[in-house]
Amino acid sequence: MTTDINPADSLNPNSPLFALEKAIRAAGISCEWVSMWNEAVYLQIDIASGRSSRATLISEQDARKCLEMDFTKIRALGEYDAYEALGEDPCIEVSLSANSGPSSRLIERIPGWETATPVNPRTKKGSVTITGKRGEEWLAEIGTPSDRFDILSGRGLVTLRLKGKQNKTHDEALAFLESAGNAILFEVDLKYGLSLAFRRMRPAAATRFGRRTRQNATAPTLPRLQYAAEPLSLYRYARSAVGMPLLEFLAYYQVLEYHFSRYSQRDLLDKLRNELRDPNFRADDERHLSRILRITRQPGRGYGDERSQLKSTVRYCVSEDAISDFFSTNPEVLGHFSAKRQAIAGLEPVDPKRKKGDLADPLCERIYDIRCRVVHSKEDGGGQVDSLLMPFSPEAESLRAENVLMRFLAQKVLIAGAVDLPV
């Protein structure tokens, strides 16, 4: 008979983590012992976050400081790396990321920056205080993280703090963070050219979707093909759009779109050829000539509407067997596409295992519908407001699985349009 090993058994009996565990359990908060890959032992505390909770690891080093904290008056906020301290001195603190350059150095250039005293050269701390002129009862600070936030998060070198606003509920606090916090960061961008954004907790779904390919055991060789420069540039742009699924999707779509005129024309030529080869075709029959005119009618670039051009391109460049093989190699992506309840509202499940019908067609319908919801991100341009795909929404995050397929299709289209590389 075997017994489970408690990670806490390896700790010194006088470890402050034991005192912290006792205090946490007495407060009615869930916690458990966990051991990491380096055999370090942590106490995992479930901090309230609206209707759910967020697991936070406390090290033995931080345990003594945590004994001074009331975890019943701390809540995590939404999907952000953000926490709110309740009580007499309420404060929301969220980790910030900079879109360019080291964020800790950038904020020191903001007028009003003050270095904390005493100055520690190893952990240089400071902040910029932001106050209003309308008698606001709250203020903001941008600066290095507070000691409390360092313990709860441990991520990021810069935080935004909103101090003094009493929020009754999690949702009220989250709404205040998003409205006031985003307005502050936007005006910092306007005035000082510093692009800062709330740091988000990495969604669990993001780690599930990664293109799987069959292992290639051969050594690399010089290429035999050269690829069109413009769509290849778009493909590389999509590959660089890390953490931006909407942008990644559109870049892959533009790779396909670049080839629309070529492949929709080929589809058109096949249709014209079939009409002209028909023994019953008569050049002096206006009805027959009208059919030819209808085939060649082109409302825009290429032949047929955009949805039809997308289908022509995918059908020509990607075989049904290749698509089926892609889904069999990527079971997580298959689960996303075939789920009865789709992550993106309004989409129909796609069953790659069905025996009848063209698999490319429903996939292209799905791709085009998503494209419209991404591009028409305005109230009067793409349908209902609640149908828009907005950045950082749960639906936008679910595009990670769609983008695995989009990358596969973009690769196939690039290969189909390649020519021999001169020797």
Steps between C-alpha positions, in 0.01 A plus 500: 500500500641841398426836655505841338804710587419841644745760358489679837674202664832628364465838676654599829234463774552867585437617144275809487304324225335282768384807691371647177312181415332507842397865457372443145288200597365686805385775263304243297722524194601190303868416480723203428867404494676476164852410397665645189749342259794632706352333811414836654186485715222760476165559662240548228223740607172539311431873485142603424435633149131571448319167467827310470845511657864535400778279633795692645822337615666625819863414561663439836692824450178704469298315762596726790386811308177325408416447866443876514255489206125438525427275203126531559534862388689426178341403170637432155338689212380329184758370257755767588808463714324729745399494867283725714566562868179581688457687825571853616772560238362327190738452209486326165842405360559354154820397329591692183689392191669737254459455127854629444805529720555422870192630680688580823730742319225654290284611792791680667479752214148604594503844667437464873692175546622467856748243623400331824714551807717351626654430160604138447715473185411132462125554517443852373144600585296804416172624358312779325189625681204597281233723653200683359368854512130425548506400865536127434511284810748261343844527341731285288865403504722346236817354641686199626284229664399518863633236739152345517473473122850351477383219727165440329622524143876515461454601136591827338723792592232770484146524637208741493333565835152651540470612863208620710198372304265275701355227276225282639532206261758329281317607184486863616873497572575336164292759314678783682841354417410469131340842462728716714816295450477484123426873483813573705719280277355655184578852617851394608544379142363829362719721719824304528490243220519208746286205393407300810234232541351285776679170528262206469509161660582251227178311419514125550362448149798680349737222599288226342516611140831463325545366149623146509691364204644159432863494603736557207813296562694627196765770520413839340591550133512797266150591373382404152217755497468874532183653642322821404650781709177684594297208640813357663547833679140482621556145620808603699300792644233256618766281660634800691157601638556321831209554739293686237265237354283748306799649323645156437174379346474799265862463384446133415176592324689757292740226388200312360344820365815587306440196278124547449522642148728220382296207622154648449603561137605137465164393637332732253699361207392147592136608503533679167677203348222268609235729352678534167570127475132418538382367159172683555668840528399738222666835448187636333282416799462799732417278796830318462691825464324636811635204699851592388443861610375391841810284553740779410320769698743629765376731778851568624860390472512145374193305392198445721442646844766483771353191662509314168857611433606371840346161425667486156840577652476244781359228271778547246789512750395253771372148452227344710748235618743770615227672704391170657862418579542842664209436737614148585844639591351780714234342726466813720415709195260230381321518835465877466352482150266208565374602847122506523519834684733722302733746679407767243127569494322447170742246355390150408705195601717352226532122494815399310396133522183532301494280191283713273555853378794727441694577820660812350165674452384512867850599607503788252153610613630503857818692405306763308247548781782555750675736258187715479462513876863606541508760222158652565574598860254786509133532582385591151737290292473134578169411653397498864727651764507174695629315191826697484827328581684745723862475622561318829147354511459126575387451139812672370715275718329195350631611159828337599356168384364655178845646434661158511283406201558838335876453521468157339288639215733798448797264473322285242405805291856633511632163385244477219603843370874435520733472198838331456787681664775573247806284548 
